[in-house]
């Protein structure tokens, strides 16, 4: 048994997984004949709706594919973006996003870290390796999902992004979401969840709830970096991911 496979099995055991789903039918996007009714939040409280949705920036254009549209967004952002002060604070490169342009599942994090800044891809460090295991735990691969961050450049010292940085960068995330058109968006951690939902509620209050968001279902959960510090929270994330798997498979 390879060390990588052994590590995956140990992670599944920590989550309490006693088997792996092999059925292929829920992996493939099925276009419904009729509009799908919104999934109501399971929590008794009403979902939080963003008070002022931010419209995509730039002129409207027609593209032959979602991959082409994402390339256009990336070109618009630019390889050396200077819209906020982060370009003067030591970032090495813009970290745009990666994955399947036609994904049913999208993950949104906070901002690139040191490893991401070097490699130019989101979630490639220790937290990213754990995210990969979480994705595999529900029977998918990184290539089958789409992964992005609210902020595309690394803040110095991995500090939280500041409001002016968010203001300049988040419209590109909204364009990514609107282009990929995922069925489910998983907001990883407090910052991403609060930014997308326009709320100040703590992640402990909104984690695991379902929100209607930009024609998708948004589910906040804990950030993989938090799981590295607090392994006991893996169980809650696994419950969230099982619910994500149910939504993707079309089960209410």
VENRATA-V563002 format. One record per backbone hydrogen bond with DSSP energy under -0.5 kcal/mol. CO is the residue of the C=O (numbers start at 1). NH is the residue of the N-H. E is the energy in kcal/mol with one decimal. If there is no record, write none. Layout:
BEGIN
co=CO nh=NH e=E
co=CO nh=NH e=E
END
This chain:
BEGIN
co=2 nh=6 e=-2.5
co=3 nh=7 e=-2.2
co=4 nh=8 e=-2.1
co=5 nh=9 e=-2.5
co=6 nh=10 e=-2.3
co=7 nh=11 e=-2.1
co=8 nh=12 e=-2.5
co=9 nh=13 e=-2.2
co=10 nh=14 e=-1.9
co=11 nh=15 e=-1.6
co=12 nh=16 e=-0.7
co=12 nh=17 e=-2.5
co=13 nh=16 e=-0.8
co=24 nh=27 e=-1.5
co=24 nh=28 e=-0.6
co=25 nh=28 e=-0.6
co=29 nh=31 e=-0.5
co=30 nh=32 e=-0.6
co=38 nh=40 e=-0.5
co=47 nh=49 e=-0.6
co=53 nh=55 e=-0.6
co=65 nh=69 e=-1.9
co=66 nh=70 e=-2.4
co=67 nh=71 e=-2.1
co=68 nh=72 e=-2.0
co=69 nh=73 e=-2.1
co=70 nh=74 e=-2.6
co=71 nh=75 e=-2.5
co=72 nh=76 e=-2.3
co=73 nh=77 e=-2.6
co=74 nh=78 e=-2.6
co=78 nh=81 e=-0.8
co=79 nh=94 e=-0.7
co=84 nh=87 e=-1.1
co=85 nh=88 e=-2.0
co=86 nh=89 e=-1.4
co=86 nh=91 e=-1.0
co=94 nh=96 e=-0.7
co=96 nh=149 e=-0.6
co=98 nh=147 e=-3.0
co=99 nh=101 e=-0.5
co=100 nh=103 e=-1.7
co=104 nh=183 e=-1.5
co=104 nh=184 e=-2.4
co=105 nh=146 e=-2.0
co=106 nh=186 e=-3.2
co=107 nh=148 e=-2.3
co=108 nh=188 e=-3.1
co=109 nh=150 e=-1.8
co=110 nh=151 e=-2.3
co=113 nh=117 e=-2.3
co=114 nh=118 e=-1.5
co=115 nh=119 e=-2.5
co=116 nh=120 e=-2.7
co=116 nh=121 e=-0.5
co=125 nh=129 e=-2.4
co=126 nh=130 e=-1.8
co=127 nh=131 e=-2.2
co=128 nh=132 e=-2.3
co=129 nh=133 e=-1.6
co=130 nh=134 e=-2.1
co=131 nh=135 e=-2.6
co=132 nh=136 e=-2.3
co=133 nh=137 e=-1.8
co=134 nh=138 e=-0.7
co=135 nh=138 e=-1.1
co=135 nh=140 e=-1.8
co=136 nh=139 e=-1.8
co=141 nh=144 e=-1.5
co=141 nh=145 e=-0.5
co=142 nh=145 e=-1.1
co=145 nh=100 e=-2.1
co=146 nh=107 e=-2.7
co=147 nh=98 e=-2.2
co=148 nh=109 e=-2.4
co=152 nh=95 e=-3.5
co=155 nh=158 e=-2.0
co=156 nh=159 e=-1.5
co=162 nh=165 e=-0.9
co=162 nh=166 e=-2.3
co=163 nh=167 e=-2.6
co=164 nh=168 e=-1.4
co=165 nh=169 e=-1.7
co=166 nh=170 e=-2.9
co=169 nh=172 e=-1.5
co=169 nh=173 e=-0.9
co=170 nh=174 e=-2.4
co=171 nh=175 e=-1.9
co=172 nh=176 e=-2.0
co=173 nh=177 e=-2.6
co=174 nh=178 e=-2.6
co=175 nh=179 e=-1.6
co=176 nh=180 e=-2.8
co=177 nh=181 e=-2.5
co=183 nh=217 e=-2.3
co=184 nh=106 e=-2.4
co=185 nh=187 e=-0.7
co=185 nh=219 e=-2.7
co=186 nh=108 e=-2.6
co=186 nh=188 e=-0.6
co=187 nh=189 e=-0.9
co=187 nh=221 e=-2.5
co=189 nh=193 e=-2.1
co=190 nh=194 e=-2.9
co=191 nh=195 e=-2.3
co=192 nh=196 e=-2.5
co=193 nh=197 e=-2.4
co=194 nh=198 e=-1.0
co=194 nh=199 e=-1.4
co=202 nh=205 e=-1.5
co=202 nh=206 e=-1.4
co=203 nh=207 e=-2.2
co=206 nh=209 e=-1.9
co=209 nh=220 e=-0.5
co=211 nh=218 e=-3.6
co=213 nh=216 e=-1.8
co=216 nh=213 e=-3.1
co=216 nh=218 e=-0.6
co=217 nh=185 e=-2.7
co=218 nh=211 e=-2.2
co=219 nh=187 e=-1.3
co=220 nh=208 e=-2.7
co=221 nh=189 e=-3.1
co=223 nh=226 e=-1.0
co=223 nh=227 e=-1.6
co=224 nh=228 e=-1.7
co=225 nh=229 e=-1.1
co=226 nh=230 e=-2.4
co=230 nh=233 e=-2.2
co=231 nh=234 e=-1.9
co=232 nh=235 e=-0.7
co=233 nh=237 e=-1.8
co=234 nh=238 e=-2.5
co=235 nh=239 e=-1.9
co=236 nh=240 e=-2.1
co=237 nh=241 e=-2.6
co=238 nh=242 e=-2.2
co=239 nh=243 e=-1.6
co=240 nh=244 e=-2.1
co=241 nh=245 e=-2.4
co=242 nh=246 e=-1.9
co=243 nh=247 e=-2.3
co=244 nh=248 e=-2.5
co=245 nh=249 e=-1.7
co=246 nh=251 e=-2.5
co=247 nh=250 e=-1.4
END
